[in-house]
Amino acid sequence: MNEWVSEIGEQMRAQAERWFTAEPLARSACRFIEEKIGEFLKFGQLTVLHFYMFEGKGHEIYKAAAAVELFILASDMLDDLQDSDSPAKPWMQIPVAEALHIATSLLALSQQTMLHCTDNDRIRAEMLDMMNERWLKAANGQMLDLQNQAKDEASYINMIRQKSGSLISLACQTGVMLAGHQRNVQVEEYAMEIGIASQLKNDVNDMLRWDDKSDFLQKKRTLVTMFLLESLAEEDGWISDYYEGRLSRSDISAFDGLFAAVCERTGALLYGSVMSRQHYNRFVELLEPFAKKGPWTDLFLQILKQKIA
């Protein structure tokens, strides 16, 4: 898999160097690409894995995987700029106008790269159609996330399906389609399940943070925070007071330890972990039939378990 990361990274660099002729654009884009490569290019790896899982042949898959990763990078940048919760990212340390320009340029580059990853006009048209479709679905999910108005489990899971599930599906189905197949229903189902499981796991992790990535401090309505708000005891009123604007962030600045205790006592963290595990188990169940075709299940799980240093 390290070889896959190397090949995908080289294609990402090559595409940026080819199409970005303005030195400031090329310099910043390449710096952001290096940041992305350092995160193991999980989406691109899933594209390569599905290409081989569906008996694809040839090296054009690495250009397609690069297109997927450029697409994901553009999406990540726009999400971070909208959420303002990842100040350490390099694109958050330059003027917003420049970051927006680079993000939209990377999105165009991803489509241009996908356009040239095969000579088969039918496959090329279908993959570009899917890429645009997934961008629009993710855009709907992101708008729902920005509105922060989820009211229950169903509405929140629907948002995740559109936002996270659509992007994982793009990565997996690109490999399937470049191997010469139509979109696969089982792949679509398990891509959605792992997208939901991954987001819920992130929600549990972000619940206890006490910085700009804290879902609590950002007053995010996630499955975990909604459960928490519904499970508060009388002495926990400061939490609902903060969510409803009666207390400021400075008013609760020293409450991080107390907040962690409330999360533990109410079972909010356990609830989020159980929900994540249910969707993960469903993903593994749906993936199981492909185990007969090769070591794909083990490779898939290895990709998902890679940790950013």
N, C-alpha and C positions, 0 to 999 in steps of 0.2 A: 504493500500500500504506500510505502514511502516513495516508491518509483512513480506511482500514480500522481502523488502530490507534486513531485518534481516535474513531471511531464505537463501537468495542468498549469503549474506556475509558469513554466517557460512559455506556454502558449498565451497566457494572460499578458506577460511582459511583451511578447512579440507583437500582439495585436495593438497594445497601447503605443509601442514604439512606431508601428507602421502608420497608424491613423492619427495620432496626436502630434502634429507637427509644430504647434506653438510650444516653445520651450517651457513656459510656466505650467501649462496644462499637462504636458508630458511628465514633468518633474513631480508634480503633486500626485498625479494619477498613479505613477509608478510607486511612489512612497505609500500610497493607500493600498495598492495591490500587494506590496510586501507585508503590510500589516495583516491583510487577509490571508496570505500564504502561511503566516505564522499561526493561524488558527486551524491548520490542517486541511482546509478546503473540503469539509465534510460533504457538502452538497455535490461538488464535482466528483468526489469519490463514489457517491451513490450513483451518479450518472454512468461512470465507468463500470461499476459493479453490475448494473442492470444491463448494460450493453453485452457484457460477457455472459451474464445469466441467461440472456435470450439468444445466445450463440452468435453474437455479432463478430465480424472479422474486420481487421484493419486498424490503423492508427488515427483515423479521423475523429474517433471518439474523444481524444484529448482536446481537440479544438472545440467540440460541442460542450465538453465539461467546463472548459474555460469560459465559454459563452454563459453557461449557467452561473458560474462563480462571479463573473462580472455583473450579471443581473442581480445576484444576491448582494454584492457589495454596494451597488447603487441603491438597492432597497434598504440595506442597513444604514447607509449614510442619511437617507431621507428620513428614516424612522428616528435616528438619533437627533437630527436637526429639529424635528417636530417635537420630540419628547424632552429634549434638553437634559437628559439624565446620564450622559456618558462623556463627561468633560475631558477624560484622559485620551479619548480617541483623537488621532491626528487631524481628522477633518473638522473636529470641534475647536481646533486651535488656530483656525484661519478665518478670515472674514466670511460671514454667512453667505454673501452673494457668490463668492468664489467657490465655496463648498457646494452650493446648489448647482452651480454651473458644471462642476466636475461630476456630480452625481448624475445629472441628466445626460452628460456626455458619455459616461460609463454605461448608462442604459442603452443609448444608441449604439455604442460599441458592442454591447452584448448581442444586439440584434444583427449587426453587421457580421460579427463572428459566426453566429449561428447560420446566417445566410450562406456562408462559404465553407461550411464543414462537410458538405456533400454535394455531388453533382446530380443527385436524383431529385428532379424538380418536385415530384409528389411529396417525398419525405421532407424536403426543405420547406415547402409551403405548409405542410401539416405541423411541423415543429414551430415555425414562426407564428402560426395561428394559435397554437397552444401557449407559447410564451406570452403573447399579448393577452390571451384570455386569462392566464394565471396572474398577470400583472393587474388586470382589472378586478379580479376577485380579491387579490391581496389588498388592493386600494380600498375596496369596500370594507374589508376587515379592519384596515388601519383607521379608516374614518370612524368606524364604530368604537374602536379602541380610544381614539382621541376624544370622542364625545363622552366616554367614561360613564355610560348610562346603562350598563348591564343591570338587569333587575333580578335575574334568576339563573340557575344552572344552564337552562336551555339557551338563553340568549348569549351567555358567555361562551359556551361551547361552540355555538354557531359562529361567533366572531373568530375564535381560534381556527376553526375549519377554513374559513375564508382567508385568514392572514397567514398562519403558520403552515396549515395543512396544504394549502395551494402551492407554496414554495417547495415543500418536500416532494409533492407530487410532480412538480415540474422537473426536478432533478431526476427522479426515478423514471418517469415516462419518457424523458428525452433519450435515455439509454435504450429503452424498449423500442422506441420508434426508429432510432438510427440503426438498430439491428434489423429493421425491415418489417416490424410488426405494428399493428394498430395499438392504440392505448389499451392497457390491460386492466380489467375491472378489479381483479384481486390486488394488483399493485396500487390502484387508486384507493382501495379500502384500507390497506395497511399503511399507506403513506399518511392518510388522514389520522389514523390511530396514533402513529408515532409522533405526528405533529401535535396532537392534543396532549399526549403523555409528556412530551418534552416541555411544552409551555406550562403545564401544571407543575412540573418539577421546578422550573424556573420561578414560578410564583411562590412556591414553598421557600426556595432559597432567598428570594427577594423580600419575603415577609419580615425577616429578622434583621435585615440590613438597616443601618442608621446613617445613611448618606443619601446622595442624590438618586441612587438606584432603589431606594426603599419604596415599596408599593404603599406602605402605610403613610410615610411622610408625604408622598405624592398624592395621597388620597385616592388611589386607584381602586376601582371596583373589580376585583378578581374573585374567582370562586372561593379562595381562601379568606380574603378580607370580608366578603359578604357573609360567610359562615361565622367569622369572628364577631361581626357587628350584631348578628342575630343571637349570639351566645353570651353576651356580656352580663356580668352580675352588677348589682347596684353600685358597688365600689369602683366599677370600671367605667363610670360615666364620663370620665375625662377623654376616653377614646372616641365615643360618639360626639362629645362636645367638639373635639378637634375636627372630625369629619364634617360636622355641620357648621363649622366656622366660628364657634363660640370661644375657642381657644386658638392661639396662634402657634406657629412652629417654635417660636422662642419660649412660649409658655410651657412646652413639654420637652424642651431640649435635654433635660436631665432624666427623662423617664425611660431610657432605652432598656435598662435592666428590668424595670417593672413591666414594660410592654412584653418582653420575652416571657416573663412568668405568666402573664395573662394568656398569651398564645398557647402556652403549654397546658394551662389549666382548662381552657375552653375546648381543647382538642382540635383547634383550627389547623395546626400543622399536621396532625395525624390524619385528619380528614383530607387535606390536600394530597398527602402522600398516598393514601389509599386510592383516591380517585385517579391519580397519575398511574399507579400500579395496575389498576383495572384496565386502563386503555393500553398500557404497555403489554400486558398479558394478551389482550386481544390482538395486538400487532404481531406478537410472536406466534400466536395461533394461526393467523392468516398467512404468515411467512412460511410456516412449517412445510406445506406441500412442495416448495421450491428446494427443500433440503435434498430431495431425491435426485436433483439435477447437478449437484456439485456442492462445494463448501460455502454456498452463498449465505446461509443463515449465520454461520460463524463469522464470516467476513463482515456482514452487515452489522452484527452486534459489536464487533471490534471497532468499526468506524464510529458507531454511536458512543462508544465508551472512551474515545480519545479525549484527553484533557488538555486544555490550553495551559501552557506553563506559566 
